[in-house]
Amino acid sequence: METGIQPHQGELFVHPLSNPGAMGICPEMLEVAEEANRAGDFNLAVEIYSSQLADLQQPDRGLCLRKADSLARAGRISEALDSYCTSASLGKLRPDELRLLVETIARTLREKELNIAGTNGHVKNGTHSNGEDGFDTDGEPVEDEALDLFSCLLCRCLLHEPTTLECGHTFCKRCLEDDSVKDCGHCKHKLNKKDGQVLPIGLRLNVVLSGLLDKCFATESKARKHWIDGEVLWKKQNHKDALEKYNMAVELAPSTGRLLSQRAELHMEMRSFSQAVQDASSLCRVKPLWPKAHYLKATALSKAGRNDEALQEYFLCVALKPDWTKVKLEAQKVLSELFSSVFEREDLPTPLHPLQGGAATRLIKPTALLSSLRPLTQRSGCSAQDSEFSVTKSAPVDSSDSSSRLAPLSPDPAVGEGGSSKSLAGVLAALPAPPGGLKRKHSGDGAPAGFSPPSKLPRPDEASCSQKAAVCGGRTVPAQLLDSGDMECSLCMRLFYEPVATPCGHTFCLKCLERCLDHNPNCPLCKENLSEYLATRGFNKTLLMEEVLQRYLGDELAERKKIHEEEMKELSNLNQEVPIFICTMAFPTIPCPLHVFEPRYRLMIRRSMETGTKQFGMCIADELKGFADYGCMLEVRDVKFFPDGRSVVDTIGVSRFKVLSHGQRDGYNTAKIEYLEDRKVEGEELAELLKVHDSVYEQANSWFTSLKDNMKSQILSHFGHLPSKDPDPQASPSGPAWSWWLLAVLPLENRAQLTILSMTSLKDRLIAIRRVLIFVTRKRPR
């Protein structure tokens, strides 16, 4: 028969016999029974133990326990309880002797009522960063609050005093101040902490997000503030004022799981156990599949002296989290006490042989306990000697206390509040049918009582659906409360685009902030010095703000993005509006390192990188026009930033251009240009060009070789070696590279270099260079 109860792997606890040498006990048969247990044939083991007990004049406690364990393994819970009761009548049951019963009842709850498959499976409503597999460092399941857009990853509650780190993620300020928090919970970015402060300038409130949360979630924000105030007072042992703060918070947010949990714990610390039970019951209704909720209720009930109800919650804890050892031990302890309390009455007669029936047996098992076993008997199909259990009517469920407690497991109202008989009865009355599909026995008094799971626990699939809805929906911002005016940059007066939060807590568009820091390393609003922030280049977007914009202001953000893209497209047009750097002469193929410190050129270089062109024009100054009519395009190869915002830009010449019109944009010069290319020649002109080309190259090489060593070293360090002669001098639109190298190193004024740069005839340019070579050679001192 398939029972659904698996044997313990690698272990089989065998209860010692009370009298191993007693007449009628056959060691060989006991070994066969243990082998049957190991093989999973628990029913055979039960038959052997039953036959051995039948041959004894006096029952053996150890043998009764072995039979009880085998019955439990077989899923025959009602019969197992009978054997445990018999064992308890012969001697007090120790908690460790009830481990298998606790595990079996919990497993039955889990698989048949909660529909959770697997021996070690457990229900989780989410994940938590404070522990692995849903447990914290103390071995207790952490709260599985559903996270949404406005939740802090660390405390899993609504953000309180939201603080944005330089990585762009946002947390509660109080959470980040915790000494145990060493990095960002999202991206693991290390926090630079000193004396409890996060550098560079400590933790500051994100002003825009704080205002948004207070506006959109006013009630919950107030509740969170009272809650935190209560925690602070509690740490100072000011319990009365702390409770007042918690009461105010619960009144505003009555369905917050962790809030109810903490108030229940505070009530227990103040020894107000009935109030603790009420909070724990509310918590179980809010979070029916959270093991710690039921553990908290069990603890409160136990301290209130209601062990029968506490045991219900312990069973549910083990059902929801089978590997929670601490709770299993607690359940075994409480169950042991309940079993013992049934047999501590001194007015009961000494029992006869328990299998002989009779009045004594019925006295040992009080009426309330018998009625509690009826549902199990009807579901599991117990043996003939247990038939007396199926004739007692099941007690109705008392739901009058539903306002303060979750529905109990069918207690017997006929037994007094403190009666020990009620204790075990109330706990075991509504246990579900054992796994294995055994048939029910219906007695003549009507339909069997059904199992009503405590707290009206939803099935896991239902819980997962509601959980998914909570995560997908979560807190939503009322449409009438949020408008684009709440999300405007104070610099450009437009909707935030790529919002960035400064360490001082203010938010700006990324481009707006960069332009301000080009001019002044202080916050544009509060004037806080941001030099260290500027030095780290920590301009990461505030991800929460970005998500809020996309989710709630999607149309406005799309329009803002469209404007930005149009601006970038305009900036990337290297014909109509080319940025012009006015500084020095630049030549094609020749490196041109630049030291950039002026705000206008910081902006210009940054835009050239952002647009992806990585190019800008270089011209020399002109007194009348501002810059010369000819120049060279430079391409950025590398940029190195300094902490104060300055940068060194490594560029190289690309192509020559002619300026068609002058202009300006955001402080720097621009120009409409056309690119210059050398005219190509053929035939006799080509032959003559090649002759001039070779002649000037030899002349240039001779001149460079004749230079003094110190001059030669300076030229080599700045410009490198003289490039080799090109086989085809017309291959490049700008002519051979060696000619530009030579023009860059020759001692010529900028105007003379500009004249040669503007030539589109390679032959004319080579002749001009030859004249310069002849001139400098004659002028050179001998």
matplotlib code that plots the C-alpha trace (Angstrom):
import matplotlib.pyplot as plt

x = [0.0, 1.4, 1.2, 3.0, 5.1, 8.7, 11.0, 13.7, 16.8, 19.8, 18.2, 15.5, 15.0, 14.0, 12.4, 13.9, 11.7, 10.6, 11.3, 13.4, 13.3, 9.5, 7.7, 6.0, 8.5, 10.3, 13.6, 13.6, 10.1, 11.2, 14.1, 11.8, 9.6, 12.5, 13.6, 10.1, 10.3, 13.6, 12.0, 9.0, 6.5, 5.1, 1.9, 3.7, 5.7, 2.4, 1.0, 4.1, 4.1, 0.4, 0.8, 3.7, 1.7, -1.3, 0.9, 2.0, 0.2, 1.3, 1.8, 5.4, 5.8, 8.7, 6.8, 3.7, 5.9, 7.4, 3.9, 2.8, 5.8, 5.1, 1.4, 2.4, 4.8, 2.0, -0.2, -2.6, -2.7, -5.8, -4.4, -1.0, -2.6, -4.2, -0.8, 0.8, -2.0, -1.4, 2.3, 1.5, -0.6, 2.4, 4.9, 5.3, 6.1, 9.3, 9.4, 12.0, 9.6, 7.1, 9.3, 7.8, 4.2, 4.8, 6.5, 3.8, 0.9, 2.8, 3.5, -0.1, -1.2, 1.3, 0.6, -3.2, -4.5, -1.9, -1.1, 2.6, 4.6, 8.0, 9.4, 11.5, 9.4, 8.1, 6.0, 7.7, 6.0, 9.2, 12.9, 14.9, 18.4, 19.1, 19.3, 19.6, 16.5, 14.2, 15.9, 17.8, 20.9, 18.8, 17.3, 13.8, 12.1, 12.4, 9.3, 8.5, 7.0, 6.3, 8.6, 7.2, 8.6, 8.4, 9.8, 13.2, 15.1, 16.7, 13.6, 11.0, 8.7, 7.7, 10.8, 11.2, 13.6, 14.7, 18.4, 20.0, 23.5, 26.0, 25.2, 21.6, 19.7, 17.5, 17.1, 15.7, 18.3, 17.9, 18.6, 21.9, 23.0, 23.0, 26.5, 25.8, 25.0, 28.3, 27.1, 24.1, 21.6, 21.0, 24.3, 26.7, 28.4, 30.6, 29.6, 32.5, 31.7, 33.6, 32.3, 28.9, 28.6, 28.6, 31.2, 31.7, 29.3, 27.2, 23.6, 21.2, 17.5, 16.4, 14.3, 12.2, 11.5, 10.7, 8.1, 6.7, 6.2, 4.6, 2.2, 1.2, 1.3, 0.5, -1.2, 1.4, 4.2, 2.8, 2.4, 6.0, 7.2, 5.3, 6.6, 10.2, 9.7, 8.3, 11.3, 13.6, 11.6, 11.6, 15.3, 15.5, 13.2, 10.4, 7.7, 4.7, 5.5, 6.7, 3.4, 1.6, 3.6, 2.9, -0.8, -0.8, 1.0, -1.3, -4.3, -3.0, -1.7, -3.5, -2.4, 1.3, 2.8, 6.0, 4.3, 1.8, 4.6, 6.7, 3.7, 2.9, 6.5, 6.3, 3.1, 4.8, 7.8, 5.2, 3.5, 0.3, -0.2, -3.9, -3.1, -0.1, -2.4, -4.8, -2.0, -0.5, -4.0, -4.4, -0.9, -1.9, -4.9, -2.7, 0.1, -1.4, 1.5, 4.3, 5.7, 6.9, 3.4, 2.1, 5.2, 4.6, 1.0, 2.1, 4.5, 1.9, -0.7, 1.9, 2.8, -0.9, -1.3, -3.3, -1.1, -3.8, -4.1, -0.4, 0.1, -2.1, 0.1, 3.3, 1.9, 1.3, 4.8, 6.3, 4.0, 5.0, 8.7, 9.6, 13.3, 12.6, 14.1, 13.4, 9.7, 9.6, 11.2, 8.7, 5.8, 7.2, 7.5, 3.9, 2.5, 4.4, 2.9, -0.6, -0.3, 0.9, -1.8, -4.4, -3.0, -2.0, -5.4, -5.0, -8.7, -8.3, -8.1, -5.0, -5.5, -6.1, -4.4, -5.2, -6.0, -8.6, -10.9, -13.3, -14.1, -10.6, -9.5, -12.4, -11.5, -7.9, -9.0, -11.5, -14.6, -13.2, -10.1, -12.3, -14.4, -11.2, -10.2, -13.4, -12.4, -9.2, -11.0, -13.5, -10.9, -8.2, -10.3, -9.0, -8.9, -11.6, -10.2, -10.4, -14.1, -15.1, -13.6, -16.1, -19.3, -18.6, -20.0, -17.5, -17.7, -18.8, -16.4, -16.7, -16.3, -17.4, -13.8, -13.1, -12.6, -9.5, -8.3, -8.2, -10.6, -9.4, -9.1, -12.5, -12.1, -14.6, -16.7, -17.9, -14.5, -13.5, -11.1, -8.2, -9.1, -6.3, -8.7, -9.7, -6.1, -5.2, -8.7, -8.8, -5.5, -6.1, -9.8, -9.5, -6.3, -6.7, -6.9, -3.6, -1.9, -2.4, -6.0, -7.5, -11.3, -13.4, -15.7, -19.0, -20.8, -24.4, -24.6, -24.3, -21.7, -18.1, -16.8, -14.6, -11.2, -11.3, -7.7, -6.8, -6.7, -8.5, -5.2, -5.3, -3.8, -0.3, -1.4, -4.0, -1.3, 1.1, -1.6, -2.3, 1.4, 2.0, -0.8, 0.7, 4.1, 2.9, 0.5, 1.8, 1.5, 0.1, 0.3, -3.2, -3.3, -4.7, -1.9, 1.1, 1.8, 4.8, 5.3, 6.4, 9.2, 10.8, 14.5, 15.1, 17.8, 16.2, 12.5, 11.7, 10.7, 13.7, 15.7, 18.2, 17.7, 20.7, 20.7, 23.6, 25.0, 23.3, 19.9, 18.9, 17.9, 18.8, 18.9, 22.3, 23.2, 22.1, 24.2, 27.3, 27.0, 26.7, 29.6, 31.7, 31.4, 31.2, 31.8, 28.9, 25.2, 23.2, 20.5, 22.1, 25.7, 27.0, 30.6, 30.5, 34.2, 34.6, 31.4, 32.8, 36.1, 34.5, 32.4, 29.5, 26.8, 24.6, 20.9, 18.4, 16.8, 13.6, 13.0, 13.6, 11.0, 8.4, 8.8, 8.4, 5.4, 3.4, 4.5, 5.2, 3.8, 5.6, 8.8, 8.5, 8.1, 11.1, 13.2, 12.1, 13.4, 16.7, 17.2, 16.5, 19.1, 21.6, 20.9, 21.5, 24.8, 26.0, 25.7, 29.4, 28.6, 25.9, 27.1, 30.6, 31.9, 35.1, 37.9, 40.0, 43.5, 46.3, 47.2, 46.3, 47.2, 45.8, 47.3, 49.2, 48.4, 47.1, 46.9, 44.7, 44.3, 40.6, 39.7, 37.2, 33.6, 32.5, 35.1, 34.2, 30.7, 31.9, 34.1, 31.4, 28.8, 31.2, 31.5, 27.7, 26.7, 29.2, 31.0, 34.0, 35.0, 35.3, 37.1, 40.4, 41.1, 43.5, 42.1, 41.3, 41.0, 38.2, 36.2, 37.0, 38.6, 40.3, 38.6, 40.5, 41.1, 41.4, 38.9, 40.2, 39.0, 39.1, 41.0, 41.0, 39.8, 41.3, 39.4, 40.9, 39.0, 38.4, 36.7, 39.7, 40.6, 43.4, 42.0, 44.1, 43.1, 44.5, 43.9, 41.4, 40.7, 40.9, 37.9, 36.9, 34.6, 31.5, 29.8, 30.5, 28.2, 27.8, 26.0, 25.9, 29.0, 31.3, 31.9, 30.4, 30.8, 29.2, 32.0, 33.0, 35.8, 38.9, 40.5, 43.5, 42.9, 44.2, 46.4, 47.3, 49.7, 52.6, 51.3, 51.4, 55.0, 56.1, 54.3, 56.0, 59.4, 58.7, 57.4, 60.5, 62.8, 61.2, 61.0, 64.8, 65.4, 63.2, 65.0, 68.4, 67.3, 66.0, 69.1, 71.3, 69.6, 71.3, 70.5, 68.6, 66.3, 65.8, 64.8, 62.3, 60.7, 60.6, 59.0, 56.2, 55.6, 57.4, 59.6, 59.3, 56.7, 57.9, 57.4, 54.1, 54.1, 51.0, 51.1, 47.5, 46.0, 44.8, 42.5, 44.9, 48.1, 51.0, 51.3, 55.0, 54.3, 52.0, 54.5, 57.1, 54.8, 54.1, 57.8, 59.1, 59.7, 56.8, 54.4, 50.7, 49.7, 52.2, 51.1, 47.5, 48.3, 49.8, 47.0, 44.4, 46.1, 44.3, 47.2, 49.6, 52.3, 51.9, 52.0, 55.2, 56.9, 55.9, 57.4, 60.6, 61.0, 60.7, 63.3, 65.7, 65.1, 65.6, 68.7, 70.3, 69.4, 70.7, 73.9, 77.0]
y = [0.0, 3.4, 5.7, 8.8, 8.5, 7.9, 5.9, 7.9, 7.6, 6.1, 6.0, 3.9, 4.8, 1.8, 2.3, 0.1, -2.6, -2.2, -5.9, -7.4, -10.8, -10.9, -14.1, -13.9, -11.4, -13.0, -11.2, -12.8, -11.4, -8.0, -8.1, -9.0, -6.0, -3.6, -5.0, -4.4, -0.8, -0.3, -1.7, 0.6, -2.2, -0.5, -2.4, -5.7, -4.2, -3.2, -6.7, -8.2, -5.7, -6.3, -10.1, -9.7, -7.4, -9.8, -12.6, -10.5, -10.6, -7.0, -4.4, -3.4, 0.4, 0.2, -2.3, 0.0, 2.9, 0.8, -0.1, 3.6, 4.7, 2.1, 3.1, 6.7, 5.8, 3.9, 7.0, 5.3, 8.3, 7.4, 4.0, 5.5, 7.9, 4.9, 3.3, 6.5, 6.9, 3.3, 4.1, 7.3, 5.4, 3.2, 6.0, 9.7, 10.2, 12.2, 14.8, 12.9, 9.9, 12.0, 13.3, 10.9, 11.7, 15.5, 15.0, 12.7, 15.1, 18.0, 16.1, 15.1, 18.8, 19.9, 17.3, 16.8, 20.1, 22.6, 20.6, 21.1, 18.3, 17.2, 16.2, 19.3, 21.8, 24.9, 27.8, 31.1, 34.3, 35.8, 36.0, 38.0, 39.1, 38.6, 34.8, 31.8, 29.7, 32.2, 31.9, 34.6, 34.2, 33.1, 30.2, 31.7, 32.3, 35.9, 37.8, 37.4, 40.8, 41.4, 44.0, 46.7, 49.8, 51.9, 49.2, 49.2, 46.0, 46.0, 46.4, 45.4, 48.2, 51.5, 53.7, 56.0, 59.0, 57.6, 57.9, 57.3, 55.9, 56.8, 53.5, 54.8, 52.5, 53.9, 52.6, 53.9, 56.2, 54.3, 50.9, 52.2, 53.5, 50.0, 48.8, 45.4, 47.0, 47.0, 47.2, 47.9, 45.1, 45.3, 45.7, 44.9, 48.3, 48.7, 51.5, 53.8, 54.1, 55.9, 56.4, 55.2, 57.7, 56.9, 59.0, 61.4, 63.6, 61.2, 60.1, 62.7, 62.5, 62.4, 65.5, 64.7, 61.1, 62.0, 64.6, 62.1, 59.4, 61.7, 63.0, 59.7, 57.4, 59.9, 57.4, 54.7, 57.2, 58.4, 54.9, 54.1, 57.1, 56.1, 52.5, 53.6, 56.0, 53.0, 50.9, 53.6, 53.9, 50.1, 49.9, 52.5, 50.2, 52.8, 50.2, 52.3, 55.1, 52.5, 50.7, 54.0, 54.6, 51.1, 51.5, 54.7, 52.9, 49.8, 52.1, 53.7, 50.4, 47.5, 44.9, 45.4, 42.0, 43.0, 45.8, 43.4, 40.9, 43.5, 44.8, 41.2, 40.7, 44.0, 42.8, 39.6, 41.5, 43.6, 40.3, 41.3, 37.8, 38.1, 41.2, 39.4, 36.5, 39.0, 40.6, 37.2, 36.0, 39.1, 38.4, 34.8, 36.2, 38.7, 36.2, 32.7, 31.0, 32.6, 30.1, 32.7, 34.2, 30.9, 30.5, 33.9, 32.9, 29.6, 31.4, 33.9, 31.1, 29.1, 32.0, 32.6, 29.1, 27.9, 25.0, 23.2, 26.0, 26.6, 23.1, 23.7, 26.6, 24.5, 21.8, 24.4, 25.8, 22.4, 21.8, 25.0, 24.7, 21.1, 21.8, 24.3, 22.1, 24.6, 24.5, 20.7, 20.4, 22.9, 20.9, 17.6, 19.2, 20.6, 17.4, 15.4, 17.7, 17.3, 13.5, 13.5, 15.8, 13.2, 10.6, 12.6, 12.2, 10.1, 9.0, 6.8, 3.0, 1.0, 0.0, -3.5, -4.9, -2.1, -4.6, -6.3, -3.3, -2.7, 0.2, 0.9, 1.6, 4.0, 5.8, 6.2, 7.9, 10.6, 11.4, 14.6, 12.7, 10.0, 12.6, 14.2, 11.0, 10.5, 12.3, 10.4, 7.1, 7.8, 8.9, 6.2, 3.1, 1.9, -1.6, -3.5, -2.9, 0.9, 0.8, 2.5, 5.7, 6.0, 6.2, 9.5, 12.6, 15.2, 18.6, 21.6, 24.3, 27.3, 30.4, 32.9, 34.0, 34.8, 38.4, 37.9, 34.5, 32.4, 29.5, 26.7, 23.1, 21.9, 22.1, 20.4, 23.1, 20.6, 20.6, 23.5, 26.2, 24.7, 21.0, 18.8, 16.5, 19.4, 20.2, 17.2, 16.9, 20.4, 19.9, 16.5, 16.7, 18.1, 16.5, 15.5, 12.0, 10.2, 10.0, 6.8, 7.0, 4.8, 4.6, 6.3, 4.6, 6.4, 5.8, 5.9, 9.4, 11.1, 12.5, 12.7, 16.0, 17.6, 19.2, 23.0, 24.2, 26.8, 30.4, 29.3, 28.8, 29.3, 26.7, 27.5, 28.1, 30.6, 32.2, 32.4, 34.1, 36.7, 37.1, 37.7, 40.3, 42.1, 42.2, 43.2, 45.8, 46.6, 50.2, 52.4, 56.1, 57.7, 59.4, 62.6, 63.0, 62.9, 65.3, 66.3, 69.3, 67.0, 65.6, 68.7, 69.6, 72.9, 73.8, 73.2, 73.4, 70.4, 66.8, 64.9, 63.1, 60.6, 61.9, 61.9, 62.5, 64.3, 63.2, 66.2, 64.8, 67.0, 65.6, 67.0, 65.9, 64.3, 66.7, 69.7, 68.6, 68.0, 71.5, 73.1, 71.2, 72.4, 75.9, 75.3, 72.2, 73.1, 71.9, 74.4, 74.4, 74.1, 75.1, 71.9, 71.3, 68.3, 68.2, 64.6, 63.5, 65.2, 63.4, 60.0, 60.7, 59.0, 60.3, 57.2, 57.6, 57.3, 54.0, 54.5, 57.9, 56.5, 53.8, 56.2, 58.3, 55.4, 53.9, 57.0, 59.7, 57.6, 60.0, 63.0, 61.1, 59.9, 63.5, 64.5, 61.7, 62.7, 66.3, 64.9, 62.6, 65.5, 67.6, 64.7, 64.2, 67.9, 67.7, 64.7, 66.4, 67.0, 69.3, 71.6, 72.4, 71.2, 72.2, 74.2, 74.1, 77.3, 76.6, 75.5, 74.1, 70.5, 68.3, 65.0, 61.8, 63.8, 63.4, 66.5, 66.1, 68.7, 70.0, 70.9, 73.1, 75.7, 74.9, 75.4, 72.9, 70.4, 70.5, 70.3, 67.3, 65.5, 66.0, 64.7, 61.5, 61.3, 61.6, 58.9, 61.0, 61.6, 64.4, 68.2, 70.8, 72.5, 76.0, 78.8, 82.1, 85.0, 88.6, 89.5, 86.3, 84.6, 81.6, 80.9, 79.8, 76.5, 73.8, 70.1, 67.6, 65.8, 62.4, 61.6, 58.5, 58.7, 61.0, 61.2, 63.2, 64.9, 65.3, 69.0, 68.4, 69.1, 66.5, 65.5, 64.5, 62.4, 63.2, 62.7, 64.6, 63.1, 65.5, 69.1, 71.4, 74.9, 77.0, 78.2, 80.0, 80.8, 80.2, 79.5, 77.0, 76.9, 79.0, 77.3, 78.0, 76.1, 76.1, 74.9, 73.3, 71.4, 68.9, 69.4, 66.7, 66.9, 67.0, 63.8, 64.0, 61.6, 61.1, 63.5, 65.5, 62.3, 61.5, 65.0, 64.7, 61.5, 63.1, 66.1, 63.7, 61.6, 64.6, 66.4, 63.3, 62.7, 66.4, 66.1, 62.9, 64.5, 67.6, 65.5, 63.3, 66.4, 67.8, 67.8, 65.0, 67.1, 68.6, 65.2, 63.7, 66.4, 65.9, 62.1, 62.4, 64.6, 63.4, 60.1, 59.0, 60.4, 58.2, 56.1, 57.2, 56.3, 54.2, 56.1, 59.7, 60.2, 57.2, 59.5, 62.5, 64.5, 63.3, 61.3, 61.2, 62.2, 65.6, 66.5, 65.2, 67.4, 70.4, 69.9, 69.8, 72.6, 75.9, 77.8, 80.4, 79.3, 81.5, 79.9, 76.4, 77.4, 78.4, 75.1, 73.2, 74.9, 73.8, 71.1, 70.5, 68.0, 69.2, 72.8, 71.7, 69.7, 72.6, 74.9, 72.5, 72.2, 76.0, 75.9, 73.1, 75.2, 78.2, 76.5, 74.6, 77.9, 79.6, 76.7, 77.8, 75.9]
z = [0.0, -0.9, 2.1, 1.0, 4.2, 3.4, 5.8, 7.5, 5.3, 7.1, 10.6, 12.3, 15.9, 18.0, 21.3, 24.1, 25.5, 29.1, 29.8, 26.9, 28.5, 29.0, 28.2, 24.7, 23.1, 20.3, 19.4, 15.9, 15.1, 16.4, 14.0, 11.2, 12.2, 12.2, 8.8, 7.5, 8.7, 7.0, 3.8, 4.0, 4.8, 7.9, 8.0, 8.3, 11.2, 12.8, 12.6, 14.1, 17.0, 17.6, 17.7, 20.1, 22.4, 22.3, 23.8, 26.8, 30.1, 30.8, 28.0, 27.2, 26.9, 24.4, 22.2, 22.2, 21.1, 18.3, 17.1, 17.4, 15.3, 12.6, 12.5, 12.1, 9.3, 7.6, 7.8, 10.2, 12.5, 14.5, 15.4, 16.1, 18.6, 20.3, 20.8, 22.0, 24.5, 25.7, 26.0, 27.9, 30.4, 31.1, 31.5, 30.7, 27.0, 26.5, 23.7, 21.7, 21.6, 19.7, 16.9, 14.4, 15.3, 15.0, 11.6, 10.3, 11.3, 9.8, 6.6, 6.3, 6.8, 4.2, 1.5, 1.9, 3.1, 1.9, -1.2, -0.9, -2.4, -1.2, 2.2, 2.6, 0.6, 2.3, 1.3, 0.6, -0.4, -1.7, -1.0, 1.5, 1.4, 5.1, 5.0, 2.7, 1.9, 3.7, 7.1, 9.0, 11.1, 14.1, 12.2, 11.9, 8.6, 7.5, 6.5, 2.8, 2.1, -1.5, -3.0, -5.3, -6.9, -3.7, -1.3, 0.3, -0.5, 3.0, 5.3, 2.6, 3.7, 2.1, 1.7, 4.6, 4.2, 0.8, 0.2, -3.2, -3.4, -6.1, -7.9, -8.5, -6.1, -3.3, 0.2, 3.6, 5.2, 8.4, 6.7, 5.2, 8.6, 9.9, 10.6, 9.0, 5.6, 3.7, 0.1, -2.2, -2.0, -5.7, -7.4, -4.5, -4.9, -1.8, 0.6, 1.6, 5.3, 8.0, 11.5, 10.5, 7.6, 3.9, 2.1, 0.4, 2.4, 4.3, 3.7, 2.6, 2.0, -1.7, -1.7, -4.8, -3.9, -0.3, -1.4, -3.9, -1.3, 1.2, -1.4, -3.0, 0.1, 2.9, 5.2, 4.9, 5.2, 8.5, 9.7, 8.8, 10.7, 13.8, 13.4, 13.3, 16.2, 18.1, 17.3, 18.6, 21.9, 22.2, 22.0, 24.8, 26.9, 26.9, 26.3, 27.1, 24.6, 22.1, 22.2, 21.7, 18.5, 17.3, 18.0, 15.9, 13.1, 13.1, 13.1, 9.8, 8.3, 9.8, 7.2, 7.4, 8.4, 10.0, 11.9, 13.5, 14.2, 16.0, 18.1, 19.1, 20.2, 22.2, 23.8, 24.9, 26.3, 28.3, 29.3, 27.6, 26.2, 25.2, 23.1, 21.6, 20.6, 18.9, 16.9, 16.0, 14.9, 12.7, 11.3, 10.4, 8.5, 6.6, 5.9, 6.2, 4.5, 6.5, 9.0, 11.5, 11.7, 13.1, 15.3, 16.8, 17.5, 19.0, 21.3, 22.4, 23.0, 25.0, 27.2, 27.7, 29.0, 25.9, 24.9, 23.0, 20.6, 20.6, 19.4, 16.4, 15.3, 15.9, 13.6, 10.9, 11.3, 10.8, 7.8, 6.2, 7.0, 7.7, 8.4, 11.2, 14.0, 16.8, 16.2, 15.9, 19.3, 20.7, 19.2, 20.7, 24.1, 24.1, 22.8, 25.5, 28.2, 26.7, 26.7, 30.2, 31.5, 30.4, 32.7, 35.7, 37.4, 40.5, 40.6, 37.6, 38.3, 37.3, 33.7, 32.6, 29.5, 27.0, 24.2, 26.4, 26.2, 29.1, 31.3, 32.3, 28.7, 28.2, 31.4, 30.3, 27.1, 28.3, 26.2, 24.8, 23.6, 22.0, 20.2, 18.9, 17.3, 15.3, 12.2, 12.0, 12.5, 9.8, 7.3, 7.9, 8.4, 11.8, 13.0, 14.9, 18.3, 17.6, 16.6, 19.8, 18.5, 15.6, 17.7, 19.5, 17.9, 16.8, 18.6, 16.5, 15.7, 18.0, 15.7, 18.2, 18.8, 15.2, 15.8, 17.9, 16.9, 13.8, 13.6, 16.0, 15.0, 16.2, 20.0, 22.2, 23.9, 26.5, 28.3, 30.5, 29.4, 31.5, 31.1, 29.9, 28.0, 25.9, 25.2, 23.2, 21.8, 20.4, 18.7, 17.1, 16.4, 12.9, 11.6, 8.0, 6.5, 6.2, 2.8, 0.9, -0.1, 2.7, 2.7, 5.3, 7.7, 8.1, 11.4, 12.0, 13.3, 10.0, 7.7, 9.0, 10.2, 7.7, 8.2, 8.3, 7.9, 10.5, 9.4, 6.3, 4.6, 0.8, -1.4, -2.6, -6.1, -4.9, -2.7, -5.6, -7.8, -5.1, -4.5, -8.3, -8.3, -5.4, -7.0, -10.4, -9.0, -5.6, -4.5, -7.3, -7.5, -7.9, -11.3, -9.9, -7.4, -9.8, -12.6, -14.6, -12.4, -9.6, -11.7, -13.3, -13.3, -11.5, -14.0, -17.4, -16.1, -18.1, -17.2, -15.7, -18.4, -17.0, -13.5, -11.2, -7.4, -5.8, -2.5, -0.9, -2.0, -5.0, -8.4, -11.8, -15.4, -16.0, -18.7, -16.7, -13.7, -15.8, -17.4, -13.9, -12.5, -15.6, -14.1, -10.4, -8.3, -6.0, -5.9, -8.0, -5.2, -1.8, -2.8, -1.1, -2.3, -4.7, -5.5, -4.3, -6.1, -9.2, -8.8, -8.7, -11.8, -10.0, -12.3, -12.2, -13.0, -10.1, -11.1, -9.0, -10.4, -13.9, -13.3, -11.9, -15.0, -17.3, -15.5, -14.6, -17.0, -20.0, -22.6, -21.2, -21.0, -24.6, -25.7, -23.6, -25.1, -28.6, -28.0, -26.6, -29.6, -32.0, -30.2, -30.4, -34.1, -34.7, -32.7, -34.6, -38.0, -38.8, -41.8, -40.6, -37.1, -36.3, -32.8, -33.2, -30.7, -31.1, -30.0, -32.3, -35.7, -36.3, -39.3, -40.7, -39.2, -36.6, -32.8, -31.0, -27.2, -25.5, -22.0, -21.5, -18.6, -19.9, -19.2, -22.8, -24.1, -21.4, -22.7, -26.3, -25.7, -23.7, -26.4, -29.1, -27.0, -26.3, -29.9, -30.9, -33.5, -31.2, -33.6, -33.6, -35.6, -34.6, -35.8, -34.9, -33.7, -36.0, -34.7, -37.1, -37.5, -34.2, -35.9, -39.2, -42.4, -42.5, -40.0, -39.3, -37.9, -34.8, -33.5, -29.8, -29.0, -25.2, -22.4, -18.9, -16.3, -13.2, -9.9, -10.5, -13.8, -16.1, -18.6, -21.0, -24.4, -26.7, -30.4, -33.8, -37.1, -39.5, -42.4, -43.5, -43.9, -45.1, -43.0, -44.8, -42.0, -38.3, -35.4, -31.7, -29.5, -25.7, -25.3, -27.8, -31.5, -34.3, -38.1, -41.3, -43.2, -46.4, -46.4, -48.5, -50.7, -53.0, -56.7, -58.4, -61.5, -64.2, -67.1, -67.3, -64.3, -62.2, -63.4, -62.5, -59.1, -58.3, -59.1, -56.8, -54.1, -54.1, -54.2, -51.3, -49.2, -49.6, -48.8, -45.6, -44.5, -45.0, -43.0, -40.0, -40.0, -39.8, -36.7, -33.3, -31.0, -28.4, -31.1, -32.7, -29.3, -28.7, -32.1, -31.6, -28.2, -29.5, -33.0, -33.4, -36.3, -39.8, -41.6, -44.5, -48.1, -49.7, -52.8, -54.0, -52.8, -54.0, -52.1, -49.3, -49.9, -47.7, -49.3, -47.8, -44.0, -44.0, -45.5, -42.5, -40.1, -41.6, -41.7, -38.0, -37.0, -39.2, -37.5, -39.2, -38.0, -37.8, -40.7, -43.0, -41.9, -42.4, -46.0, -46.8, -45.0, -47.2, -50.5, -52.5, -54.9, -53.5, -55.9, -54.8, -51.1, -51.7, -53.5, -50.6, -48.1, -50.2, -50.1, -46.3, -46.1, -48.2, -46.0, -42.7, -44.0, -45.0, -41.7, -39.6, -37.8, -38.9]

ax = plt.figure().add_subplot(projection="3d")
ax.plot(x, y, z, "-o")
ax.set_aspect("equal")
plt.show()
